[in-house]
């Protein structure tokens, strides 16, 4: 694998991680200001941010679809494999963030 691709995978991981952590905790400030339970809202926000963290990490869905199309129609399987690895890195970042959030709020996120 190229060195630049590995750097992109690491960035995807941490972008998904940051979207989950930042979005959940910053989003719960509104619940705190409204007098609601912030930990409950962190839980809800984390559940709803999973897919958006992955989409944000891979840079939107259209590039991925284009690379898959190019891989299938033009026979560029390496581009498809790279996109799959980027998606896996983004999913791993979102999942790690969920584990950290569960650990911090001491609640299980389902």
C-alpha positions, 0 to 999 in steps of 0.5 A: 500500500502507498504511504499516502493511503495509510495516512488517509486511512488514519485520518478517516479513523480519527475523523469518524472518532472525532465526529462521534466524540465531539458531536455527542458531547457538544450536542449534549450541552443543549440538553444540559442548558435545557435542564434535561439529563445530558448523559441520556442525550449523549447516548441518543446522539451517539446512536444517531451519529454513527452513520454520519460519522462514517460518511463524514470520514470517507468524504461523502458518498458520491466519491465512494460510489464513483470509485466502486463504479470505476472498479466494476466497469473499468476493472480497477479493483485496487480502487475498490479495495482501497475504498473498502479499507477506508470504510473499515477504518471509518467504522472502526473509528466510530466504534472506538468512539462508542466504546469511549462514550460508553466507558465515560457515561457508564451506560450501554449504547445499543 
